[in-house]
């Protein structure tokens, strides 16, 4: 019987640390086969992202992007994740698109931070006060319970709205000073030009880059990469596809050998010293949607078992 998992009811069962454990376990299985399909009609887009992992099953994440909906007061993005059985291909669950995306994106970064950031990190800077920034506040807060959060945003109004939602957050006025002061910098912006400069970094930091997803997008400059030990979630979705690494690799600012590991070599995600700077590029991918959806379904079924439903 196919399970339908909506956003609010599904999210109530989830835990950020348990999700990162599930993502780690997912990368112990055979490497995923992934494929993307795009269809267009005018300004509108249908995106299907598919993944198949032996022993875990299949997922197709369908997203519709209709920019004109904004003028009508409707959501621009809709969709769902179809989760299929590894045993017989039957449809196990349909999961809310936004639920999977929210937890996959922040959980992806949190898994790296739990391995690479210093455990005593106390000052966390969120660069970008958008939807993902709110998810990062929740995710990082679960793993670094004693941390103090600061947010920097291009617009003062966006930063103020973020602080209103999270009153314990301090608003940074100067990005350079905020980056230098932070133990962890997690960035989720739509920037095409690097915002984070290598000259601002200091020993012992962890840098988490999320926002760039196109070949022309970057959040950190060459010097930031050169000063850091670099890690990614997946070589296949980052090195040749996202400007964060594609551009400096093409220019010779860094070499492919400078990227230490992806999650399929998770045992290599560790610091060599407290003084080094670690940098993680979150590239996403349908395989992470599949792992996250499986975690969501398991949590949903555990809730039913506990309640007797």
C-alpha positions as CSV (number, residue, x, y, z in Angstrom):
1,X,0.0,0.0,0.0
2,X,1.4,3.4,-1.0
3,X,2.0,5.9,1.8
4,X,1.3,9.6,1.3
5,X,3.6,11.8,3.4
6,X,2.7,15.5,3.6
7,X,5.1,18.2,4.8
8,X,4.0,19.1,8.4
9,X,3.0,15.6,9.5
10,X,6.1,14.1,8.0
11,X,8.5,16.7,9.4
12,X,7.2,16.2,12.9
13,X,8.9,12.7,12.9
14,X,12.3,13.8,11.8
15,X,15.6,14.4,13.5
16,X,18.6,16.1,11.9
17,X,21.3,13.9,13.5
18,X,19.4,10.7,12.6
19,X,19.2,11.9,9.0
20,X,22.9,12.4,8.7
21,X,23.4,8.9,10.1
22,X,21.0,7.7,7.4
23,X,22.9,9.5,4.7
24,X,26.2,8.0,5.9
25,X,24.7,4.5,5.8
26,X,23.3,5.1,2.3
27,X,26.8,5.8,1.0
28,X,27.9,2.3,2.3
29,X,25.6,0.8,-0.4
30,X,26.6,0.4,-4.0
31,X,27.1,3.7,-5.8
32,X,23.8,5.2,-7.2
33,X,22.8,5.5,-10.8
34,X,21.4,8.9,-11.4
35,X,19.8,10.8,-14.3
36,X,18.0,14.1,-14.9
37,X,15.3,14.9,-17.4
38,X,14.1,18.5,-18.2
39,X,11.0,19.4,-20.2
40,X,10.1,23.0,-21.1
41,X,7.1,24.9,-22.3
42,X,7.8,28.6,-22.5
43,X,9.1,29.8,-19.1
44,X,7.7,26.7,-17.4
45,X,9.8,23.6,-16.5
46,X,9.3,20.0,-15.5
47,X,12.4,18.5,-13.8
48,X,12.6,14.8,-13.1
49,X,15.6,13.7,-11.0
50,X,16.0,9.9,-10.7
51,X,18.2,7.7,-8.7
52,X,18.5,3.9,-8.2
53,X,20.6,2.4,-5.4
54,X,20.8,-1.4,-5.1
55,X,19.4,-2.5,-1.8
56,X,17.6,0.9,-1.2
57,X,15.3,1.2,-4.2
58,X,14.4,4.0,-6.6
59,X,13.2,7.6,-6.4
60,X,12.0,10.0,-9.0
61,X,11.8,13.6,-7.7
62,X,9.4,15.6,-9.9
63,X,9.5,19.4,-9.7
64,X,7.3,21.9,-11.7
65,X,8.6,25.4,-11.9
66,X,6.0,27.9,-13.1
67,X,7.4,31.5,-12.6
68,X,4.1,33.1,-13.6
69,X,2.5,31.7,-10.5
70,X,4.0,34.4,-8.4
71,X,1.7,37.1,-10.0
72,X,-1.3,34.9,-9.2
73,X,-0.2,34.4,-5.6
74,X,0.5,30.8,-6.1
75,X,3.7,28.8,-5.3
76,X,6.2,28.9,-8.1
77,X,7.6,25.4,-7.3
78,X,5.5,22.2,-6.8
79,X,6.2,18.5,-6.9
80,X,6.6,15.2,-5.2
81,X,9.0,12.4,-4.7
82,X,7.9,8.9,-5.8
83,X,9.7,6.3,-3.8
84,X,9.8,2.7,-5.3
85,X,10.7,-0.6,-3.7
86,X,14.1,-2.3,-4.3
87,X,12.4,-5.7,-4.3
88,X,9.6,-5.4,-6.9
89,X,9.5,-1.8,-8.1
90,X,6.2,-1.1,-6.4
91,X,5.4,2.5,-5.3
92,X,6.2,2.6,-1.6
93,X,5.5,6.3,-0.9
94,X,4.8,9.7,-2.3
95,X,6.6,12.3,-0.3
96,X,6.1,16.1,-0.3
97,X,8.7,17.7,-2.6
98,X,9.5,20.5,-0.2
99,X,9.9,18.2,2.7
100,X,12.5,16.1,0.9
101,X,14.3,19.1,-0.5
102,X,14.6,21.0,2.8
103,X,15.9,18.0,4.8
104,X,18.2,16.7,2.0
105,X,19.9,20.1,1.4
106,X,20.6,21.0,5.0
107,X,21.3,17.4,6.1
108,X,23.8,17.0,3.3
109,X,25.9,19.9,4.7
110,X,25.4,18.9,8.3
111,X,26.9,15.4,7.6
112,X,30.1,17.1,6.4
113,X,30.1,19.5,9.3
114,X,29.8,16.7,11.9
115,X,32.9,15.2,10.4
116,X,35.0,18.2,9.5
117,X,34.1,21.2,11.8
118,X,35.8,21.4,15.1
119,X,33.4,19.9,17.8
120,X,34.0,23.0,19.9
121,X,32.7,25.4,17.2
122,X,30.7,28.1,18.9
123,X,30.2,30.9,16.4
124,X,28.2,29.9,13.3
125,X,27.7,32.4,10.5
126,X,24.8,31.9,8.0
127,X,25.3,33.8,4.8
128,X,22.0,34.3,3.1
129,X,18.7,34.7,4.9
130,X,16.5,32.8,2.5
131,X,14.6,29.5,2.9
132,X,17.7,27.4,3.1
133,X,19.2,29.7,5.7
134,X,16.3,28.8,8.0
135,X,16.9,25.1,7.5
136,X,20.6,25.5,8.2
137,X,19.8,27.3,11.5
138,X,17.7,24.3,12.6
139,X,20.2,21.7,11.3
140,X,23.4,23.2,12.7
141,X,21.6,24.0,16.0
142,X,20.9,20.3,16.4
143,X,24.6,19.3,16.1
144,X,26.2,22.4,17.8
145,X,23.8,23.0,20.7
146,X,25.9,25.7,22.4
147,X,26.6,27.7,19.2
148,X,25.8,31.3,18.7
149,X,24.4,32.2,15.3
150,X,25.0,35.3,13.2
151,X,23.3,36.0,9.8
152,X,24.5,38.2,7.0
153,X,22.2,39.0,4.1
154,X,22.5,41.4,1.1
155,X,19.3,43.2,2.1
156,X,18.7,44.5,5.6
157,X,15.0,43.6,5.4
158,X,15.9,40.0,4.8
159,X,18.2,39.8,7.7
160,X,15.6,41.5,10.0
161,X,13.0,39.0,8.9
162,X,15.4,36.1,9.7
163,X,16.1,37.6,13.1
164,X,12.4,38.0,13.8
165,X,12.0,34.2,13.2
166,X,15.0,33.4,15.3
167,X,15.4,36.1,18.0
168,X,18.7,34.7,19.3
169,X,20.5,35.4,16.0
170,X,22.8,38.4,15.7
171,X,22.8,40.4,12.4
172,X,26.2,41.0,10.9
173,X,26.7,44.3,9.2
174,X,30.2,43.6,7.7
175,X,30.6,40.3,5.9
176,X,34.4,40.3,6.1
177,X,34.4,40.7,9.9
178,X,31.7,38.1,10.3
179,X,33.5,35.5,8.2
180,X,36.7,36.0,10.1
181,X,35.0,35.7,13.5
182,X,33.1,32.5,12.7
183,X,34.1,29.0,13.5
184,X,31.7,27.7,10.8
185,X,30.6,29.6,7.8
186,X,27.6,28.1,5.9
187,X,26.6,30.0,2.8
188,X,23.4,29.6,0.7
189,X,23.1,32.5,-1.7
190,X,22.3,32.9,-5.4
191,X,25.6,34.6,-6.0
192,X,27.5,34.3,-9.3
193,X,30.5,36.3,-8.1
194,X,32.4,35.0,-5.0
195,X,31.2,36.6,-1.8
196,X,33.6,34.8,0.6
197,X,37.2,35.9,0.3
198,X,40.2,33.7,1.2
199,X,41.9,36.6,2.9
200,X,39.2,36.7,5.5
201,X,39.6,33.1,6.6
202,X,41.5,32.0,9.7
203,X,42.9,28.8,11.0
204,X,40.5,26.1,12.3
205,X,37.4,27.2,10.3
206,X,34.9,25.0,8.4
207,X,33.4,26.5,5.3
208,X,30.1,25.1,3.9
209,X,29.1,26.2,0.4
210,X,25.6,25.4,-0.8
211,X,24.2,28.1,-3.0
212,X,26.0,27.7,-6.3
213,X,24.4,25.1,-8.6
214,X,25.1,26.3,-12.1
215,X,28.4,26.4,-14.0
216,X,28.5,30.2,-13.7
217,X,27.9,30.4,-10.0
218,X,30.4,30.7,-7.1
219,X,30.3,31.7,-3.5
220,X,34.0,31.6,-2.6
221,X,37.1,32.9,-4.4
222,X,40.2,31.0,-5.6
223,X,42.2,31.9,-2.5
224,X,39.5,30.5,-0.2
225,X,39.8,27.2,-2.0
226,X,43.6,27.3,-2.1
227,X,43.8,27.8,1.7
228,X,41.4,24.9,2.4
229,X,41.3,21.1,2.3
230,X,38.4,20.6,-0.1
231,X,35.6,18.0,0.2
232,X,32.4,17.4,-1.8
233,X,29.3,15.3,-1.5
234,X,29.7,13.7,-4.9
235,X,32.5,14.1,-7.5
236,X,30.0,13.5,-10.3
237,X,27.6,16.3,-9.4
238,X,30.2,19.0,-8.5
239,X,33.6,18.9,-10.3
240,X,32.4,19.3,-13.9
241,X,29.0,20.9,-13.3
242,X,29.1,23.6,-10.7
243,X,31.1,26.8,-11.0
244,X,32.4,26.7,-7.5
245,X,34.9,24.0,-8.6
246,X,34.5,23.9,-12.4
247,X,35.8,27.5,-12.9
248,X,38.9,27.3,-10.7
249,X,39.8,23.8,-12.0
250,X,39.6,25.1,-15.6
251,X,41.8,28.1,-14.7
252,X,44.4,26.0,-12.9
253,X,43.8,27.7,-9.6
254,X,43.2,24.3,-8.0
255,X,43.8,20.7,-9.3
256,X,41.4,17.8,-9.1
257,X,43.8,16.2,-6.7
258,X,43.1,19.0,-4.2
259,X,39.6,17.7,-3.7
260,X,40.2,15.1,-1.0
261,X,37.1,13.0,-1.1
262,X,33.4,12.6,-1.6
263,X,30.9,10.8,0.5
264,X,31.7,7.5,-1.1
265,X,35.0,7.7,0.9
266,X,33.4,9.1,4.0
267,X,36.2,7.7,6.2
268,X,38.4,10.4,4.7
269,X,36.2,13.2,6.0
270,X,38.4,14.1,9.0
271,X,40.6,16.9,10.0
272,X,44.4,16.5,10.0
273,X,44.7,19.2,12.6
274,X,42.6,21.7,14.5
275,X,44.4,24.5,12.7
276,X,43.5,23.6,9.1
277,X,40.6,25.1,7.2
278,X,38.1,22.6,5.8
279,X,35.8,23.5,2.9
280,X,32.8,21.4,1.7
281,X,30.8,21.9,-1.5
282,X,27.2,20.7,-1.3
283,X,26.2,19.7,-4.8
284,X,23.0,17.8,-4.0
285,X,21.8,15.0,-6.4
286,X,19.0,12.6,-6.8
287,X,20.8,9.9,-4.8
288,X,20.6,12.1,-1.7
289,X,16.9,12.7,-2.4
290,X,16.5,8.9,-2.4
291,X,18.4,8.4,0.8
292,X,16.5,11.2,2.5
293,X,13.1,9.9,1.3
294,X,13.9,6.5,2.7
295,X,14.8,8.0,6.0
296,X,11.5,10.0,6.0
297,X,9.5,6.9,5.2
298,X,11.2,4.9,7.9
299,X,10.5,7.6,10.5
300,X,6.9,7.8,9.3
301,X,6.5,4.0,9.6
302,X,8.1,4.0,13.1
303,X,5.6,6.6,14.2
304,X,2.8,4.4,13.1
305,X,4.2,1.4,14.9
306,X,4.7,3.3,18.1
307,X,1.2,4.7,18.0
308,X,-0.3,1.4,17.0
309,X,-1.6,2.6,13.6
